[in-house]
Amino acid sequence: MQIFNHMIYLIFAVCILSAPVFSESGSHSLWVFATFLTGDSSVSFPEFTAVMKLDDIVIGHYNTDERSFVPETAEESVNVTEQITISTVCKGIHEGMKTKAYYLIDYLNYTRGLHVQQRLVGCELIHDEPGRMMTLEAFNSESGFERRYNVHGEQNTHWKWPVIKSRAQLEYDTWLYAHFYRPLCISQLRKYLKKEKKRVMARVKPRVRMIKRICSETGVVQMTCLATGFYPRHINLTLLQDGQPVNEERVTGGELLPNADGTYQMRKSVELSFEEQRERHSYTCTVTHLGLDNKLDISIEPGSDPVIVVPSVLLLLLLCIFGALAAFKVWRKRFTQPEQVSYIPASAADQTTEQT
């Protein structure tokens, strides 16, 4: 169950981490990632899962069977009142997502298959002052609902799916969002920040490499800037050509991805035209991060040797050839050595004959 919770979070996180959500320097956020599954499934996954995170730290998850909030560790235990409150909120999210999922299946004319509805709810503090709060929803990977509450108390709601509630219900939801959920989220965020201050304030500097690759099949040259192993997730990574930023339209990548150890990675790449390859430009990867005292620049100078990317089939073929050559040399050495013949002096042979 717990492994599945983390898996669901990672799938959802990959989709949203690159978006400009609660990413200001000096901000902290509290998130709830919820997933509701319905329809045919070859694997027995739980119908509903919810994971709570403080910035990048897992705080706990909602146990659907027991309908209770379970802290990630004993140190993160919550009192009974908090546990009941969080559990009630998660239960409400479960029921609301279930109702909406079945409605959308009918509305979108889905019949068979596994259907996945996801919801992200979160709030932030900016220098200990209440910041934004938002709700995002997606059904079968298609975004359909957004509600954002900015620092000035203004609410903006966008519906792509049909509204299934009355005007009175929508007005009540707006009031509840502003006067219950947002204060509750901010309150819990402050409590968890105080409790997890040491972990939240951890700083791990990125390991940065500038890589030049040439594909032996096509001759295309690719320059890649890779930063990995950093925490927290906020990072500025830029590719420079002769000291000037590469046009963003040419840059690929840039997604923020989680590593297995809780750190993050990001890479950006640009492919070089044949003219640019002949002109021998210099390329630089420049990085700023909270774990670094100063801006970090890693460069590849003109004329540096590229790293050849050998296709896997060709590599396997080369290994087989070298292996066959090595085996042939061993065989040849073994079976081409001169045969050793025992030499018996003539006198000794005569004596042996006489005795016989």
N, C-alpha and C positions, 0 to 999 in steps of 0.2 A: 504493500500500500504506500509506504513512504517513498520507495524508489519510484513508483509511478507518479507520485506528486511532483517529485523533482524533475522527472522526464517531461511532464506536461508543462511545468514552468519553463524549462529550457526551450521547448518547441515554441512557446508563446514569446519568450524573451527574445529569441533570435529575430522574430518579426517586428518587435517594437523598439529594441534597444537603440537602433540607429535613428529613431524619430526624435525631434526636439522636445522631449518630455521630461520636465523636472531635471534639467541638466545644467542649471546655472551654478557657477562656482560659489561655494558657501551655502549651498542648499542641501537639505536632507528630506527624504521622502519615505512614506509608509504606503506599501502597496498590498492589494489582495488580488491574486490571479485565480480566477475561478473557471472551471471547465465542466460542461454538462454534455454527456454522451447519450445518444438514443439511436435505436435502429439495430440492424444486423451487425454482429461483431463475432469474429472467430476466437477472440481472446476475452476472457472474463475480466474486463476493467470495471472499476466502480462507476456508477452513474454520475456522481458529482465529486469533484475534488476542489479544494481551495487551499492556496498557500499564501502565507503572509510574509512580507519581506520589509526589512528596514534598510533602505539604500540597497546594498547588494547582499545583505545578510538574511538568511532564512530564520524567521522568528518562530514559526510553528505552522501547523496545518489543521484543517477541520476534519474530524473523524465522522464520516457520514453515518456509520452504523450506530455509534454512541451519541451522535448529534452534539459533539462537544469539541472545543478547541484544545489542541494538544501542543504544548510548547516543544520546541526543538530539543532543548536540553533542560536539565534540572535547574540550572542557574537562571533560566528565562521563565521560571514558573510565575504564574499570575494568580492574583487572589480570586476568591470565588465570584465576587461581583463582576470583575473584569471578564472572567471566563464565561459567565452567563451572558454578559453583554455581547462579547465577540461571537459566541456561539449563536445567539439570537440573530445577529446581523448576517452571519453565514447561512443560517437556516432560511432567512428571508431572501437572500441572493439565490439559494437553491430553488426555492419555490417560484421566484420570479422568472428565472432562466428556464425552468421546466415549462411553465405556462407559455412563454414566448416561443420556445423551441417547437412545441407541438403546433402552435399557430402558424409559424413560418413554414413548417413542413407542408401544411395544407395550402398556405398562400402561394408558395413557390412550386407547388405540385410535385413534391418529392414523394416517392413511394418506398423504394428499397434502399439498402445501404446504411452505412454508419454515418450519422450526422453529428457534427461537433459545434457546440456553441461556446464561445469564450467571452469572459468579461474581465476587464481591468478597472479597478477602483483605487484611487490613490490621492494623497494630499501631500503638501510640502511645507517646510519652514525655510524661510530665507533670513539668515542671521537672527534666528529665534523669533521671527515675526511670521504670522500666518500667511502663507502664499496661496498658490493655486490648488484647486481640487478638480478632479475629472473622472469621468466614466467613459470607457470605450467598450463597444460590443461588436462581435463578429460572429457570423454563422457560416460554417463551411468555408472558412478563410475569407469571406467577403464582409467588409465593414458595413455596418448598417445603422449604428446609433452612436452619437457623441454628446456628452454633456460636460461643459467646462465652466468652472467658477473661478474668476480671476481675483487678483489681490484687492481689487476695489469693490468686491462683493457683487459684481455683475455676472449674471448667468447667461450662457449661450448654449442652446440645445439644437442639434441637427438630427433630423430623422430621415433615413433613407427607406426604412421599412414603414409600412402603414401604422398609424397610431391606433392602438387597440383599447385605449382608455378614454373615459369621458373627460370633459373639461374640468369637472370638480376633482376627479382623481389626479389629473395632471397638475392642478394647482396645489393639491395636497402633497404630491411628490416634490414639487419645487420648494414648498415650505419645509418639508422633512429634510431635504437635501441640505438646505442652508442652515437650519436651526438645530438639527440633530446629528446627521452624519458628518458634516464638516467639523463642528466642534468636537465630536467624539474622536474623529480621526486625528485632529491636531493634538488633542489631549493624550491619546495613546502614543503618538509620535514623540512627544516630549518625554514621556515616561520611558520609552524604549531607548531614546537617545541617552538619557541619564544612565540607564542600566548598562548599555553597550558602548559607552563612550570610547573605551580603549580599542575595541574592534573597529568601530566606525571611523575613528581617526587614524587608522593604520595607513601607512604610505609605502608602497612598493614601486620602485622606479622601473620604467620599461627597459627591456633589452631591444636595441634597435639595430637593424641590418639593412644595408642597401645592396640589392641583388641584381646582377645583370645576367639575363638568360638569352640564349639563342636556340631556337628550335632547328635541329638539323634537317628536318623534313621540309620546312617552309622558308627557313632563313629569317624569320621574323625575330626581331630583338625586342625584349621586354625589360623595362626597368621597374623594379618593385621595391617599395619601402615597407618594411615589416617592423611593427612594434608589438612586443608580446610580453606577458608576465607582469603587467602593471595593475595597480589598484590605488585609488578608486577608478571607476570606468571613464571619467571625464579626461579627454586627451585631445590635443590639437596636433594633427599630423599633416604635413604639406610636402608635396613633391616640387622641387625646383629644377629648372633647366637654365644653366648659366646664371644662377642667382635669381631667376624670375619664376613665379608660380606657374606651373603647367596649367593650361586651360582646362577647367573642370569638365568640359564636354569630352575631353580625351581621356580622362582618368576613370579607371574602373576600380571596383572594390569600395572600400571605405566603410563597410559594415562593421559594427562592434560585435565581437563574438566572445562568449564565455569560454575560459579554459577549465579543465577538470579540477584544478586546485583553487578555484575561486577568483583567480585573476582574469584579465581580459587580453584580447589581442585585436589588432587592426592592421590591415594592409591596403596599400593603394598602388596601382600599376599603370604604366603608360607604354603603348607600343610605338616603336620608332619607325618612321618611313626610311626608305633606302637613302634619301637625300640626307636625312638627319644622321644616319649611320656614317655616311662619308664625311660629314662636317665635324664629327668627333666632339660633341658637346660634353660639358660636365653636368652631372646630375647629383642633387643633394636631397637628402631626407631630413627635414627639420621638425623637431618634436618639442612640445611644451607639455609638462605634466606636473601635478602636485608633488610627485616623488622626486623631481629634479630641482636642483638649486637654480640652474640656468637653462636656457634653451640649448638643446642638443642637436648638433648637425653632423650627419654621416654622409660622406661624399664618395663618388666614384669618379676619378679623374679621367680625362680623355686618353684613349689608348689602353685602358686597363683590360686585362684578359677577361672575356666573358666566360660564364659557367655554361658548359654545353649540356643541354638536356637531351639525353639519349632515350629514344623510345624504348619501352619496356620489352617489346618483342626482340628488338635488335640487341639489347643488353643480354637477354636470355640466350640468344644465339651465340653471342661472343663468349659467354660463360661456358656454353657447351663445347665450343671449339677449343678454348683453352684447356678445358677438362680432358678432352679427347687427346690433345697433344701431350699433356702431362702423362696420361695413361700409356700412350704409345712409347714415350721415352723410357718409362719404367720397364715396359715389356721388352723393349729392344736391349736395354742394359742387362736384363736378366738372361735372355736367351741367346745373346751373341757373344757371351764370354767363352774363351777357349776351354774345351773339355779337359778336365784334369785326368791323366792316365798314370796309374801306379807303375813304377819302373822297378823290375826285379833284375839284379845283376846276373850274368850268365852262369857264373860259378854256383850261385845259390840255386838257380834253376836246375843245373846238373845234379846237384846233391838231392834235390827233391825227387828227381827222376829215379836215381839209384835207390833211394829208400823205398820207392814204390815197387 
